[in-house]
Amino acid sequence: MDSFRNLSAHFLVCLEVILILILNATLFSLNNHMKYLDLYHYSTLIYAAMFILAMGITVFAIPSIIFVAKKKKLLDKPDHRKKHLNVTPNLGGIALFSAFVFVNCIFHVDSYFEGWCYILAGAFLLFVTGLKDDLVSIDPYKKFIAQIIAAVIVVYLAGIRLTNLEGFLGIHQLPYLISFAISVIGITFVTNAFNLIDGVDGLAGGLSLLLFAFLGFMFAWSNHIGFAMICFTIAGAVIGFLKFNIAPAKIFMGDTGSLIIGFLASVLSIAFVTRVGIKSNTGFLSQLSPESGNISIALAAIIVPVYDTFRVFTTRILRGYSPFRPDRTHVHHVLLDIGLTSTQVTATLFSVTAIFIALAIGLCYLQVGATIAIFSIIAIASILMYTAIKIRNKKLAEKERKSIQENERRTLQTPDEYISNVLNNAPNTVYEDKVFS
């Protein structure tokens, strides 16, 4: 029976490879015609096609990745910091990156955004770095250096940098060197933030799906076709990945995926701040244009990973630890300790992000200054985080008190009573590691 299953699995893998080659040949034959299309008249259809194709490639590829990962025992093992109880493949980022590159190349993104090749170069560097970390683990500082290099490639060569703070703290246009430094630091920090927030099933994927879908809509609305194509492609790849990542997860994106997701999130957020200008003269979207509040909207869209990482890094440094020291102080750990499930944590933070985006757009529509808008967003995030930590501490204190009472009660039992009580209250659930059986 096992040999039949292995034969069937190998047959399916071969079939998938053949189908991918056929799809590749078909799209290549259409490739020459794509460059002659007037995308401005077919943009909506093209965005939808890219989204669906990226989603299909990811859904199609992940079962094979799971099969190979289990066969070669390339698995993420649970520990005291991780929620999952069984060993799980963590190479989902391979499918995300493959779909992202394949679809964008097929649809000639470089024809609508000349800096595409530099974004691809930076993403590839982080893909290789993340893949090595998922397979053999590397020093956090080496990952940090790779992130800085990827950021420099995009900022210097592609020219995607934060040039204007839109009046935040009274600052508008930035000198080139300051703009360069802030952009590199910002991209590196946001890349790390998404890497660190990936601690619960579906969380990093859910937050990035909301971000890329929102940015894709905004880029499409303002006729920035190249950026919109990139956003809808990665959004499609992420939603295909989430099919296998929603709790209980069958696969994780790993550092391979989270580094790429964070990198693209930071680059596209900066592009949104500096390049988006809504052409419509009607509705609330007419208020959005460069220097009109885009910076506060971009911050709202990435507020959960950015605020959480800044808080955790600051806390660790103040306590004399390395900012990369692992612990259980991230926002998803706090919500898990409160008693929420993985799905509830993801849904909660997804909803919070959506509310922050709506709030930022509302403040922009009311023409509130960037300083007030940003400090308002940070203040609300701080209040929510403080409330969550307070509830968590109360829950943990109550749990500890019950544990002390239980230990005191057990010390009063005779040996026979204690053994009988343990046997009667033993858990019925047994977690079986079927991978190695």
N, C-alpha and C positions, 0 to 999 in steps of 0.2 A: 504493500500500500504506500509506504514512504517513497519507494523508488518511483512509483507511478506519479505521485505528487511532484517529486523533483523533476521528472521528465516533462510533466505538464507545465510546471513553472518555467523551465528552460524554453519550452516551445512558445509560451506566451511572450517571453522576453525577445526571442528571435522574431516573432510576429510583429511586436511593437517596433523593433528596429527597422524591419522591412517597410512598415507603414510610414514611419518617420521619413525614411529615404524617399518613398513615393510622394509624400507631402512636400518634402524639400524640392524634389524635381518639378512638381506641379507649380509651386510658388515661384521657383526660379524661372519657369517659362513665362510666368506673369510679371516677373520682376522688371523686364525691359519695358513693359507697358505702363508700369506704375509711374515712372518718371515723366510720362507724357500727360498724366491726368492733371487736371486743374483742381487741386485738392481744396481750394477755397469754395468750390461748388459741391464737393462731395465730403466735406470734412466730418460731418456727423456720422455718415456711413463708415468712413475709414476709422474713426475713433471706436465705433462699436465693433468693427471687424478686428481691430488690434486687441481690444479688451477680450473678446470671445476667443480669439486664437491663442492669446497668452494663457487664458484660463484653461483652455483645452489641452495645451501642451503640458501644463503643470499637473492637471488631473491625470493625464495619460502617463506621465513620466514617474510620478511619485511611487506607485505600486512597485515598479521595477527597482527603484532606489531602496525601498523598504526591503524587498527580497534580497538584493545584493548585500545590504548592510547587515541583515540578520545572518546571511550565509557566511560572510566574512567577519562577523562579530564586531562590526563597527558601531558600537552602541554606547548610549549615555547611561551610566549606572547611577541609581539614586543614592543620595546621601542626606545628612541632617538638614541641608539647606533647600533641598529640592522636593517638590510636591509629589512627583510621580513615584510609584512604588515598584514598577517593573522596568527592566532595562528597555530602552527605546532608541530607535535610530535617530540621529541628529544631523542628517545630511540633507534636509529639505531645501537648504539654500542653493544646492546644485540645480534643482528644478527651477527655482525662482530666477537665478541668474541666466540659465539657459534660455528660458522663455523670454526674458527681458532682452537679451542680445539678439536672439533669432528674429523675433517679431519686429524690433526696431530696425534691424538691418534690412529685412525683407521690404519694409515699407519706406525705405529711404529717408529716415529721420534727418540724415546729414544734409539733405536738400533744403530743409526748412530751418535747420539750426546748425551752423558751422562748427560750433564747439562740441558737438556730439561725440566726436572721436576722443576728446580729452575726458569727458565724463566716463566714457567706456574704459579708457585707460586707468582712471582712478578706481572705478568699480572693479576692474579685473585685478588690480593690485590687492584690493581688500578681499576679493574672492579667494585668491591664492593664500593670503594670510589667514583668513578665517578657516579655510579648508584644512590647512596645516594644524591650526589650533584644535579643530574638531577631531582630527585623527591622532595627533601625538601630544598636543598641548604645548603652548609656547609662553614665554614670559610676557606679562601684561605690558611691560615697557616696550617690547619689540612690536607688539600690536599698535601701541601708541605712536611709535615712529612711522609705521606704515600708514596710519591714518593721517599724520601730518604731511607725509609725502603726497598722498592722494589729494589732500586739500590744496597743497601748493600747485599741483598740476592743474586743477580746475580754476583756481583763483588767478594764477599767473598766465596760463596758456589760453584758457577759455574766457577769461575776463569776467567770470561770475563772482562778484564781490559786493559787499555792502558799501555803497558809496554815499548814502544819505541816511541819517538817523531820524529824519522827519520831525525835527524839533524836540526830540527826547532830551531832557535836561538842557534845552536851549541849543542843541547841536543839530546842524543841518548837513551841509556838504563836508565830507571827510577828506583830508589830505591823502595822497596815494599810499604812503607807507603805513599810516594808521589804518586806512581802509583795508590794505593787504593783511596786516597783522590781525585785525578784528575778524576778518573773514576766515582766515586759516584757523584761528582759535575757535571760532563759532562752529565751523564745519567739523572740526575734531571733537569738540565737546558734544555736539548733537549726535554724531556717529557713536560715541561712547554711550550716550544716554539711551539710545535705542538698543544697544547691545546689552546694557544692564537691566532694562525694563523687561527683557524677554525671560521672565521667570515663572509664568503661569500659562497654561494652555490657551492659545488663541489671543493672548494679550498684545504682543508686539504686532502680530498680523492684523488684529482688529483695529488698533490705533493707526497703523500705517495705511490700511484700506480707507479709513475715513479721511486721512490726510491727503492721500494721492487722488482720491475721487473728488474731494473739494478743490484741490489745486488744479486738477485737470479741467474741471468745470470753469474755474476762473480764467485759466489760460485760454481755453476754447472761446469763452465769451469775449475776450480781448484780442482774439485773432493771433495769439502766439502759438502757431500750429505745432512747431517742433517740441516745445515744452509740454503741450497738451498730449501729444502722441506718447511721449515718455511716461507721463503720469498715468494715462489710461492703460498702457501696456503693463506697468508694474502693478497697478490696481487689479487688473485681470489675473496676473500671475499670483498675487496674494490671495485673492478670493478662491482660486483653485487650490492653493496650499491649505487654506483654512478648512476645506472639506476633510482633511486628514489631521488637522491640528486642534480642532475644537475638542474639549474634554469629553471622554478620555483620549488623549492624543495618540495617534499611531506613529507620528514622526514629529520631530522638532526642526526648526529652521537652523539651529546651531549658530555659531559665530559666522559661518559662511553666509547665512542669510541676513542675520541681524546687522552685521557691519555694512552690507550693501544697502539694506533698507535705510539705516541711519544716515549713510553717506548721501543717498539720493534725496532723502527727506530734507537734509540741511541745504544741499545745493539748490533744489527746487524751491525751497522756502526763500532763499536769498534772491533767486530769480524772480519770484513773485513780488518781493518787496521792491525790487529795483526796476522791473520791466512792465508790470501789469498796469494797464490804463484802460478803463472801461469806456467803450465808444458810445454806449447808449446814453441818451439824454433823458430817459424816463426811468422811474422806479428807484429803489434804494441803491441799486448797483451803480447808478450814475455818480454816486458820491465817491466811488473807489477809483483811485488813480495814483500814480507815484506821488509821494509826499502828502498823501491824504489820510494815512492811518493804516496802510498795508502792513507796517512793521508790527503793530499791535495784533492784527489778525493772524499774521504768521506765527507770532509767539503763542497766541491762543491755540492754534492748531497743533502745536508740539508741546504744550504746557506740561502735560503729565510726565513724560520722560525727562524733560529739561529741568523742571522744578525739582522733581524727585532726585535726580542725579546731583544737582547743585546742593540740595539739602544734605544728602548722604555724604558727598565728598567733604563738605564743610564740617560736618559733625565728626567725621573720621580724623580730619586734620587737626581739629581742636582737641581731640583726645590723644593726639600724638601718634596716630596710626597712618599707614599709607592710604591714600585715597582709593587705591585698588584692592584694599584688604576686604575679602568677602565676609559678609555677615547677613543677618536677617532684619535689616532696618529699612528696606525698600518699601514703597507704598503697597505693593502687592502682598508682601509679607505681613504688613500691618493689617490689611483687610482679611487675609487668611486667618490670622490670630484672633480677629474679632469673631470669626465663625462663618464667613462667606465661603462658598465653594469657588472653584476655579472659574466656572461659567459666570457666576455672580460677580466676581472680581472684574472679569473682562467686560461684562455688560455695564457695570458701575462706572469704570474709568472711560469706557467708550462714550457713555451718556454725558459724563462730566466734560469731556473734550468737546462734544457737540454743543453743549450749553455755553462753554467758553467762547467757541467760534461765533455763536449767535450773539453773545454779549459784545464781543469785539466789533462785529459788524454793526450792531446797534449803536455803540459809542461812536463809531466812524460816521454813521448816518447823522448822528446828533452833532457831528463836527467837534467832538471832544478832543483836546490835544493829546499828542502821543504820550507825554509824561504822565498825565492823569490816567489815561487808558491803561498804560502798562502797569503802573503802580496799583491800579484798581484790580487788575487781573492777578497780580502777585499777592495782593492783600487777601483776596477771596481764596486763592489757592492755599495760602498760609492758614487761614481760618479753618478750611476744610481739613487740612492735614493735621492741625492741632487737635481738632475734634476727634478725628479718627484715632490718633495716638492715645488720646485720653480714654476713649472707649476701650481700645486694645489693652491699655495698662490696667483698667478696671477689671476686664475679663480675665487677664492673666493673674491678677491678685486674687480674684475669687477662685480661680482654678487652683492656685497654690494653697489657698486656705483650705479648700476641700481635700487636697492631697495630704496636708498636714493632719487634718482631722481623721482621714482614713488610716494614715500610718499609726496615729495614736490608738485608734480603735483596734487595729491589728495587733499591736503590742500587748493588748489585754486578752487576746485569744490564746487558748491552749494550742500546742502544735497540731493536734488532730483537727481542731476547728479551723485553723488557718489553712491547712492542706485541703480540707473539704471545701472551703470557701473559694480558694483559687481554682480548683477543678470545676466547680459549678459555674464560675463566672468567666471561664476561658472563652475567648472569641471563637466563633464558628467559622469565620472567614479565613481562608488560607490563600495567600498570594503565591501562585505557581509560576515559576520561570520556565515557560514553555520553549524559550529560544534555545536553551542549551540541553533540552531533554532529548 
